[in-house]
Amino acid sequence: MDAGRQLAGQLESFRADPHAVIVGLPRGGVPVAFEVAEQLDKALDVLVVRKVGVPFQPEVAMGAIGEGGVRVVDEEVMRAARISMGDFVVVEDREREELGRRVRLFRGEQPPIGFDGRTVVIVDDGIATGSTARAACQVARARGARRVVLAVPVGAMEAVSALRSVADDVVALSVVEGSFAVGQWYENFDQTTDEEVVALLKRAASRARDDEVAVDVGRLRLPGHLTIPIGARGVVVFVHGSGSSRHSPRNRAVADALNALGLGTLLFDLLTREEEADRRNVFDIELLTKRLTGATTWLESLLEGRMAIGYFGASTGAAAALLAAAAPTSRVAAVVSRGGRVDLAGERLAAVRAPTLLIVGGADTAVLELNQAAMRQLTRECHLEVVNGATHLFEEPGAMDEVATLAGAWFSAHLATGERSHNEIGNEIG
């Protein structure tokens, strides 16, 4: 949309703000916000808010509500209208039901991007009365935004002036005196549908994000963290080993290095807290493989086939990564194993079609022997790298840096050609 591209030109200064996030007000604000986020290389989210109107005059807001139980109360309006808190709650309950419906419609079960300490640029297609924009600014502030900026292609002068009391800055390409209809300022002002909003949010989510996610694997939703840099060439799914989690500092260090190379990463917990308490689950490679396969399906759906996927497995997680890659329907484009117990993948190693890099510490002699034996079973492209002097956890100075360098080079080379690899695999399966 041209309005979004023009508006992005006025918001160029936010490109350099690493904490800036663009949010659109549904429905009409989302297409404009999408273009702004595209032009500025920023993450996009939707900000769903509901005004809480005075019972006998609903257009007058006595407050606003947002996701996460956020409530903003305008005590001055309530006093003037002689509204009790009980009356407020009655209206709030009704509006919160509608709020929940819209959140589920637009975002599904995915959590919103966090606002804490961030610059939140709220985008709408225009401001006539400004009541919804005011509610959005108040909700963004209540959710922890450090700075709130309201940006629109066109706005009524009186409303724009009034909104400066709730926003740190208001950016409008055109400011109009008197009352007007927003659509009059557009050559094409077709109504945006719910389906269009959902589609744009999905496109933006697969383009760039850095936030907590809930990974759907069958009947479970496992916590994870998904990072997708702008222009990412692929996404690497981390499969941690026994006794570890998505918070593993070693995997986090490798993930940061991959992100710096323009590669996306997904770190998630393969087991629930209750399951982790039973040590048998930690070494249940079939269970871990099933969870990884489910997470991969979830990620493929999110990415809509626009990026190749790789696996980075550590210790027992490496066995799960190789077993998942060995599945006949697997489309994984590359695998890296760090100190992997690849022997636990057994005879199915021969079915792995993805290029595989095995990284082992030189002082981890038992695992080194297991990886050398595995190389004889891996029938496709496979390479073994030994990090001199490193033990199983690569705790020696510089050891993890070398792992990150090796993994980054492998994924950069193979995920960039992931679509070609997918087509070849599809032909083989067919």
C-alpha positions, 0 to 999 in steps of 0.5 A, spaced: 500 500 500 502 506 497 500 510 504 504 505 508 510 506 504 509 514 504 508 513 512 515 509 512 519 515 509 516 519 515 518 514 520 525 512 517 529 514 524 526 508 527 530 504 523 536 504 527 532 503 533 533 496 535 527 496 540 522 498 535 516 494 533 510 496 528 503 494 530 497 495 526 490 496 529 485 492 525 483 491 520 484 497 516 491 499 520 494 492 518 495 493 511 499 500 512 503 497 518 505 491 514 508 496 509 511 500 514 514 494 517 517 492 510 520 498 509 523 499 516 525 492 516 521 491 523 517 486 526 510 487 526 504 485 530 497 487 531 494 491 537 487 489 539 484 493 543 477 495 545 474 501 548 470 501 554 464 506 553 459 509 558 453 505 558 448 510 556 453 514 551 458 508 548 462 512 543 465 516 550 470 512 552 471 511 560 477 506 559 480 501 555 482 494 555 487 490 551 491 483 552 494 480 558 488 483 562 490 490 561 485 495 563 486 502 563 480 507 567 479 514 565 477 516 572 475 523 570 470 521 565 467 516 570 466 521 575 463 526 570 458 521 568 457 518 575 459 511 573 461 506 578 466 501 578 461 495 578 458 499 572 465 499 568 466 492 570 459 490 566 461 493 560 468 491 561 466 483 561 462 484 555 468 488 551 473 483 553 469 477 550 469 480 544 477 482 545 478 475 546 475 473 540 478 478 535 485 476 538 484 468 537 482 470 530 488 474 528 493 471 532 491 464 534 494 461 540 501 465 539 503 470 544 504 477 542 510 481 541 512 484 548 512 491 549 517 492 555 522 497 554 520 498 547 519 503 542 512 501 540 509 505 533 502 504 532 499 505 525 492 506 523 489 508 516 487 514 519 484 518 525 477 521 525 475 522 532 481 518 535 478 514 540 480 507 538 487 510 537 487 513 544 485 506 547 491 503 543 496 508 546 494 507 553 494 499 552 501 500 549 503 504 555 500 499 560 503 493 557 510 496 558 512 500 552 518 505 553 515 510 548 509 510 544 508 513 537 502 514 533 503 514 525 497 515 520 497 517 513 491 522 515 488 525 521 483 530 523 487 536 526 483 536 533 484 529 534 491 529 532 492 535 537 489 531 543 492 524 542 499 528 543 497 527 551 497 520 550 503 518 545 510 521 545 509 523 538 504 523 533 506 522 525 501 524 520 502 525 513 496 530 512 492 533 517 485 536 516 481 541 519 474 539 521 470 533 520 472 528 515 471 521 512 478 517 512 476 513 506 476 520 502 483 521 502 484 514 499 484 512 491 482 505 493 479 504 500 476 497 499 474 494 506 480 490 509 477 483 511 479 478 517 482 473 512 487 479 509 489 481 516 491 474 518 494 473 511 499 479 512 500 477 520 503 470 517 507 473 512 510 478 517 511 473 522 515 468 517 519 474 515 522 477 522 521 476 529 524 475 536 520 473 541 517 467 545 512 462 542 508 456 543 510 450 539 504 446 537 506 438 538 500 434 537 496 435 544 502 439 547 504 446 546 511 447 548 515 453 550 520 456 545 524 462 542 524 464 535 528 468 532 528 470 524 532 476 522 530 480 516 532 476 510 533 470 513 536 464 508 533 459 513 531 457 520 535 452 524 531 448 530 536 446 536 535 439 539 538 439 546 541 434 549 540 430 556 539 435 562 538 441 558 533 446 555 532 452 551 535 456 555 542 452 554 548 457 554 552 453 549 546 453 544 544 460 546 551 462 544 551 458 537 544 461 536 546 468 537 552 467 532 547 464 527 543 470 527 548 474 526 549 470 519 542 472 517 540 465 519 533 464 524 533 459 530 528 456 534 530 453 541 524 449 544 523 445 550 522 438 548 519 435 554 514 438 559 517 439 566 513 433 569 516 429 563 523 432 565 523 429 572 523 422 569 530 421 567 527 415 562 524 421 558 531 424 557 534 418 554 527 416 550 530 418 543 523 416 540 519 421 544 524 426 543 524 425 535 516 425 535 517 432 539 522 434 534 518 432 528 512 435 531 515 442 532 518 442 525 511 441 522 509 447 526 515 451 523 513 449 516 506 451 517 508 458 520 514 459 514 509 457 509 515 453 505 519 460 504 525 458 508 529 451 508 530 448 515 536 445 519 537 441 525 542 443 530 543 437 535 547 436 541 548 429 545 542 425 545 538 431 541 543 429 535 540 422 535 533 425 535 535 430 529 538 424 525 532 420 526 527 426 524 532 427 518 531 420 516 524 420 516 521 418 508 517 425 508 523 429 512 525 436 508 530 438 513 536 441 509 542 440 513 544 437 520 549 439 525 551 435 531 555 437 537 558 432 541 552 427 538 550 420 541 549 419 534 550 411 535 543 412 538 540 413 531 542 406 530 541 403 523 536 409 520 543 413 519 543 410 512 536 413 511 539 420 512 539 424 506 541 431 509 548 434 508 551 432 515 556 435 519 559 432 526 563 436 531 566 432 536 571 434 541 578 431 541 578 430 548 572 426 548 575 420 545 569 415 546 564 420 543 569 421 537 569 413 536 562 413 535 562 419 530 567 416 526 563 409 526 557 413 524 560 416 518 561 409 515 553 409 515 551 416 513 551 414 505 550 422 503 554 428 504 557 428 511 563 431 514 567 430 521 570 436 524 574 435 531 575 441 535 582 440 538 583 439 546 575 440 547 571 435 552 564 433 551 561 440 553 566 444 549 567 448 556 574 450 554 576 457 552 574 458 544 571 451 543 564 453 543 566 459 538 569 454 534 563 450 534 559 456 532 564 458 526 563 451 523 556 450 524 555 457 521 559 455 515 555 449 514 548 452 515 550 458 510 552 453 505 546 448 505 540 452 507 541 457 502 540 451 497 534 448 501 529 449 496 533 445 491 534 440 496 527 440 497 525 439 490 530 433 489 528 430 496 521 430 493 523 427 486 526 421 490 520 420 495 515 421 488 
